[in-house]
Amino acid sequence: MSNPVQIILNSRNFIQRVVPTPGGSNTDFFSGRDKEFINHKQNLISSIDSIVQSSPDDGLIYANVELQVNGWAKSHRPVNKIFNDKNIESITAGNELGNIIIGTTKEKLNEISSIISKAPNHNSIEIDKKTGNPKEKVTPLRSEVGVIRSLRLYDKSDKRSFSAQQAMEWLCSQDVGSVYYIETFISSKNYTLLEESELQNCFHKIKEKLLMLEVINLDLDLEIDSLIFIIKFKNNNDLRNQSIHVELLDILDNSSIVRMVYLPPVIQSLESTNLGSSSLSTFAPEEGKSYAVVGVIDTGIADNDVLRPWVTGGIEFIQDDLQQERNHGTFIAGLLAHATQINNDKFIKEAPCKIFDIDLFPTFSFEEFYSNGFIDFLKQLDDYLPEVKAKGIKILRTCSQSFQQQSDESEIGKLKA
């Protein structure tokens, strides 16, 4: 007999009864609350007026649109009547769940405001053909206006979470490259003349006011949707001048085409785990047996008798064996080749793997190898990947590394890659 008692662990999901909203395919997010809907409409119109008044007459304007929590489904997005191709230049996912970002102009924002004002304050009543009962008829426009929770200008609080002082201290104290990474709203695949004009205006202001900085437009063959560029300090004296950071960030904050400003992360090798006794028995690959080959992107693998038979080749990017610490890469290679000697679980029998050594991570002078920081690391990796994959090698992603990045509280936040 089955147990009639059910234990509910996610009880919070059962506190409020979900009542289906009437109206067929067009959901009324203010059903039975017409007065609130009228106020909501006026708030959206006021928000748009505020954006229009604070924006230049020409150029692009980006606005953050927050959707109602129960309107996150794709079918509820306000893109047919309000944010359609006629009224916006672009639309993209927001930085937070349930948000979208629209790119538009002052003229088109005024048109959007006019459209919102036309949403009916009350639903008409019609007879349901199936039941014969009266029901509310919800228009598509009322549904789209109702799903918008708020609308505001996309501003500097969305672009960065650090101050000029924190940025200067981070770039001066870390071996990361003297650079800022700038993500734009421009698609890396195609962009409009208006977007190109905004980008060039941003470049012009930086080059005109801050001659000590270099603007580098990245040509990345990576799966990145947005166009990214780098701003690099040419010397350490300017890097330590906080007023330059303040002026640069002010230009970026007020450039509408800039979506995010990033500081380069620090890549650090995690400490190898101590497995205790080193008296584990080791073995060489069986002759004639096929093994998977795994590319290990790490600090490199030390040349020793235990692992040498398992290493099929490598890149040899970092050739300075006097300064380079290869402990971590060697540790990872040891796990791949001899995991069965470490894990005694009879139900989990890991097949040993052969190894392709990709020693791209220096344990000294990171900036000497990658002058533009982490982006150069990715580009170097991208250059080698076709060669490695052509050999039929499986890539072990850089899960053996950790990334440190400046946080808004001037503390270091760790992220595993």
C-alpha positions in Angstrom: 0.0 0.0 0.0 1.4 3.4 -0.9 2.0 6.0 1.7 -1.0 8.5 1.7 1.1 11.2 3.3 2.9 13.6 1.0 5.8 15.7 2.2 6.1 19.1 0.4 9.6 20.6 0.6 8.8 23.7 -1.6 5.9 24.9 0.5 6.3 28.5 -0.5 5.0 27.6 -3.9 1.7 26.6 -2.4 1.0 29.6 -0.2 -1.0 31.5 -2.9 -3.6 29.9 -5.1 -3.0 30.7 -8.8 -6.2 32.0 -10.4 -6.2 31.9 -14.2 -6.7 35.3 -15.8 -9.7 35.5 -18.1 -9.4 36.9 -21.6 -8.3 34.1 -23.9 -5.0 34.6 -25.7 -4.7 38.2 -24.6 -3.9 38.2 -20.8 -5.2 41.2 -18.8 -2.6 41.7 -16.1 -4.9 44.3 -14.4 -8.1 42.3 -14.6 -10.8 43.8 -12.3 -8.4 46.7 -11.5 -9.2 49.4 -14.0 -8.3 52.3 -11.8 -4.8 50.7 -11.2 -4.4 50.2 -14.9 -5.2 53.9 -15.6 -2.5 54.9 -13.0 -0.1 52.3 -14.5 -0.5 53.8 -18.0 0.2 57.3 -16.7 3.3 56.1 -14.9 4.7 54.5 -18.1 3.9 57.7 -20.1 5.6 59.8 -17.4 8.7 57.5 -17.4 9.0 57.9 -21.2 8.6 61.7 -20.9 11.4 61.7 -18.3 13.7 59.7 -20.7 12.9 62.0 -23.6 13.6 65.2 -21.7 17.0 63.9 -20.4 18.2 62.5 -23.8 19.8 64.3 -26.7 17.7 65.2 -29.7 19.6 62.8 -32.0 21.2 59.5 -31.5 20.2 56.2 -29.8 18.4 55.8 -26.5 18.5 52.6 -24.6 15.7 51.8 -22.0 15.4 49.0 -19.6 11.9 47.4 -19.6 10.9 45.2 -16.6 8.1 42.8 -17.2 5.5 41.5 -14.7 6.6 38.3 -13.0 3.7 36.4 -14.5 4.4 37.8 -17.9 7.9 36.3 -18.6 6.6 33.9 -21.2 7.6 34.7 -24.7 4.0 34.9 -25.8 3.5 37.9 -23.4 6.3 40.0 -24.7 5.1 43.5 -25.8 6.6 43.3 -29.3 3.6 43.4 -31.5 1.8 46.7 -30.7 4.4 48.6 -28.6 8.0 47.5 -29.2 7.7 46.5 -32.8 10.1 47.1 -35.7 8.6 50.5 -36.4 9.2 51.8 -32.9 12.6 50.5 -32.0 16.0 50.0 -33.5 16.9 46.9 -31.4 15.8 44.6 -28.6 17.9 42.3 -26.4 17.7 40.4 -23.2 18.2 42.5 -20.1 20.8 42.0 -17.4 18.3 40.5 -15.0 15.6 37.9 -15.5 12.3 39.3 -16.7 13.9 42.4 -18.3 14.5 43.5 -21.8 16.5 46.4 -23.2 15.2 48.4 -26.2 17.2 50.6 -28.4 15.2 53.5 -29.9 15.2 57.2 -30.6 13.5 60.2 -29.1 11.0 60.4 -32.0 10.1 56.8 -31.7 9.8 57.0 -27.9 7.2 59.7 -28.3 5.3 57.4 -30.7 5.5 54.6 -28.1 4.1 56.9 -25.5 1.2 57.8 -27.8 0.5 54.1 -28.4 0.4 53.3 -24.7 -2.0 56.2 -24.1 -4.5 54.5 -26.5 -4.8 51.3 -24.5 -8.5 51.0 -23.3 -9.1 51.8 -19.7 -11.9 49.2 -19.5 -12.6 45.9 -21.2 -15.7 45.5 -23.3 -18.0 42.6 -22.6 -18.9 39.9 -25.1 -20.8 36.6 -25.1 -18.7 33.5 -25.0 -19.9 31.4 -28.0 -19.2 28.1 -26.2 -20.7 28.8 -22.8 -23.1 31.6 -23.7 -21.8 33.5 -20.6 -20.6 37.1 -20.7 -16.8 37.5 -20.6 -14.3 40.4 -20.9 -12.7 41.0 -24.2 -9.1 42.0 -23.7 -7.4 43.9 -26.5 -3.8 43.0 -27.5 -2.7 46.6 -26.6 -4.1 46.5 -23.1 -2.4 43.2 -22.6 1.0 44.5 -23.8 0.7 47.7 -21.7 -0.2 45.7 -18.6 2.7 43.3 -18.9 5.2 46.1 -18.6 6.0 46.6 -15.0 8.3 49.6 -15.4 10.4 51.4 -18.0 13.5 53.5 -17.3 16.6 54.8 -19.0 19.5 52.4 -19.1 22.2 54.2 -17.2 25.6 54.0 -15.5 24.2 51.9 -12.6 23.5 49.2 -15.2 26.9 49.4 -16.8 29.4 48.9 -13.9 29.5 48.1 -10.2 32.8 49.7 -9.3 34.1 53.2 -8.7 37.0 54.9 -10.5 39.1 54.4 -7.4 38.4 50.7 -7.2 39.2 50.4 -10.9 42.5 52.1 -10.5 43.5 50.0 -7.5 42.5 46.8 -9.2 44.4 47.5 -12.4 47.5 48.7 -10.4 47.6 45.8 -8.0 46.8 42.8 -10.2 48.8 41.2 -13.1 45.8 41.5 -15.5 46.8 43.9 -18.2 46.2 47.7 -18.0 42.9 47.6 -19.7 39.1 48.0 -19.5 36.8 45.7 -21.5 33.8 47.5 -23.0 30.7 45.6 -24.2 28.5 47.5 -26.6 24.9 47.1 -27.7 26.1 46.4 -31.2 25.7 42.9 -32.6 29.0 41.4 -33.6 27.4 40.0 -36.7 25.6 43.1 -38.1 24.9 46.7 -37.0 23.1 49.8 -38.3 24.5 53.1 -39.4 23.1 54.7 -36.3 24.9 52.2 -34.0 28.1 52.7 -35.9 27.8 56.5 -35.5 27.3 56.2 -31.8 30.3 54.0 -31.5 32.5 56.3 -33.5 31.3 59.3 -31.3 32.4 57.4 -28.2 35.8 56.6 -29.8 36.3 60.2 -30.8 35.6 61.6 -27.3 38.1 59.1 -25.8 40.8 59.9 -28.3 40.2 63.6 -28.2 40.3 64.0 -24.4 42.5 61.1 -23.3 45.5 60.9 -25.6 47.3 58.6 -23.2 44.8 55.8 -23.8 44.6 53.4 -26.7 41.3 52.2 -28.1 41.6 48.6 -29.6 38.7 47.2 -31.6 38.7 43.5 -31.0 38.3 41.1 -34.0 37.4 38.0 -32.0 36.5 34.8 -33.7 34.6 33.7 -30.7 31.0 32.9 -30.0 30.3 36.4 -28.6 27.1 38.2 -29.6 28.2 41.7 -28.7 30.9 43.9 -30.2 33.7 44.4 -27.6 36.5 46.8 -27.6 39.5 47.5 -25.2 40.7 50.7 -23.7 44.4 50.4 -22.7 46.7 52.6 -20.7 50.0 53.2 -22.5 52.1 53.7 -19.3 52.0 53.0 -15.6 52.1 56.7 -14.5 48.8 57.4 -16.3 47.4 54.1 -14.9 48.0 55.4 -11.4 46.3 58.8 -12.1 42.7 58.5 -10.7 41.5 61.6 -12.6 42.0 59.8 -15.9 39.9 56.9 -14.7 37.2 59.3 -13.6 37.1 61.1 -17.0 37.2 57.9 -19.0 34.3 56.3 -17.0 32.3 59.5 -17.3 32.6 59.2 -21.1 31.6 55.6 -21.1 28.7 56.2 -18.6 27.3 58.8 -20.9 27.8 56.9 -24.2 24.5 55.2 -25.0 26.1 52.5 -27.1 28.1 51.2 -24.1 26.3 48.3 -22.4 28.8 47.1 -19.8 32.2 48.2 -18.5 34.4 45.3 -17.2 37.6 45.1 -15.3 39.8 42.1 -16.4 39.7 39.1 -14.2 42.7 37.5 -12.5 43.2 33.9 -13.5 44.7 31.8 -10.8 45.6 28.2 -10.6 43.8 26.4 -7.8 46.0 24.6 -5.3 46.4 20.9 -6.1 44.7 18.5 -3.7 46.9 16.4 -1.5 46.0 12.8 -2.1 48.0 11.5 0.8 50.3 8.6 0.1 52.4 8.7 -3.1 52.9 5.0 -3.1 50.0 4.3 -5.5 50.8 1.8 -8.2 51.0 3.2 -11.7 50.7 1.6 -15.1 51.4 2.4 -18.7 48.9 2.4 -21.5 48.1 -1.1 -22.9 49.6 -1.6 -26.3 47.0 -1.7 -29.1 44.2 -0.4 -26.8 42.3 2.7 -27.8 42.1 5.6 -25.2 40.3 8.9 -25.3 42.7 11.8 -25.6 41.9 14.9 -23.5 43.4 18.3 -24.0 44.3 19.9 -20.7 44.4 23.7 -20.8 46.4 24.5 -17.7 49.9 25.3 -16.4 51.6 22.5 -18.3 52.5 18.9 -17.4 55.9 18.1 -15.8 58.0 15.6 -17.7 58.2 12.4 -15.5 58.3 8.7 -16.0 54.8 8.1 -14.6 52.9 10.4 -17.0 55.3 10.4 -20.0 53.7 7.3 -21.6 50.2 9.0 -21.4 51.1 12.3 -23.0 50.5 12.2 -26.8 51.8 15.7 -27.5 51.3 19.3 -26.7 51.4 23.0 -27.6 54.5 24.1 -25.6 53.4 27.8 -25.5 55.3 28.5 -22.2 58.8 27.2 -22.5 60.4 28.8 -19.4 60.8 25.7 -17.2 62.8 27.7 -14.6 60.0 30.0 -13.6 56.9 28.1 -14.7 55.2 26.0 -11.9 53.6 23.0 -13.6 52.2 21.3 -10.4 48.6 21.9 -11.1 48.6 20.8 -14.7 50.5 17.7 -13.7 48.0 17.0 -11.0 45.1 17.1 -13.4 47.0 14.9 -15.9 47.5 12.4 -13.1 43.8 12.3 -12.4 43.0 11.6 -16.0 45.6 8.8 -16.4 45.4 7.2 -13.0 42.0 8.0 -11.5 41.2 4.3 -11.1 44.1 3.9 -8.7 42.7 6.7 -6.5 38.9 6.0 -6.6 38.2 2.6 -5.1 34.4 2.7 -5.7 33.5 -0.5 -7.3 30.5 1.0 -9.1 32.5 3.8 -10.7 35.3 2.6 -12.8 36.9 5.6 -14.6 38.6 4.7 -17.9 42.1 6.2 -18.1 42.7 8.8 -20.7 45.7 9.9 -22.7 46.6 13.6 -22.5 47.4 16.4 -24.9 49.3 19.2 -23.0 48.1 22.7 -23.7 50.2 24.9 -21.4 48.6 28.3 -22.0 48.4 29.5 -18.3 51.6 31.1 -17.0 52.3 31.1 -13.3 54.5 34.2 -13.6 54.2 37.5 -15.4 50.7 36.9 -16.9 50.8 40.3 -18.6 54.1 39.5 -20.3 52.3 36.7 -22.2 48.9 38.4 -22.5 49.3 42.2 -22.7 45.5 42.8 -23.0 44.7 40.4 -20.2 42.1 37.7 -20.2 40.9 38.5 -23.7 44.3 37.7 -25.2 44.2 34.4 -23.3 41.0 33.6 -25.0 42.3 34.6 -28.4 45.4 32.5 -27.9 43.2 29.5 -27.0 41.0 30.2 -30.0 44.0 30.1 -32.3 45.0 26.6 -31.1 41.6 25.0 -30.9 41.3 24.1 -34.6 44.6 22.4 -34.6 43.8 20.5 -31.4 40.2 19.5 -32.5 41.6 18.3 -35.8 43.5 15.7 -33.9 40.3 14.3 -32.5 41.1 15.6 -29.0 38.5 16.3 -26.4 39.0 19.6 -24.7 38.9 19.7 -20.9 37.7 23.2 -20.2 39.6 25.4 -17.9 37.7 24.1 -14.9 41.1 23.7 -13.1 41.4 27.5 -12.9 39.7 30.1 -10.9 38.8 33.7 -11.8 38.9 36.7 -9.5 37.1 39.8 -10.4 36.7 43.2 -8.8 33.3 43.5 -7.0 31.3 46.6 -6.0 32.3 46.2 -2.4 36.0 46.2 -3.2 36.3 42.6 -2.3 37.4 39.7 -4.5 34.7 37.4 -5.8 35.7 34.0 -7.0 34.2 32.2 -10.0 35.1 28.8 -11.2 35.4 28.7 -14.9 
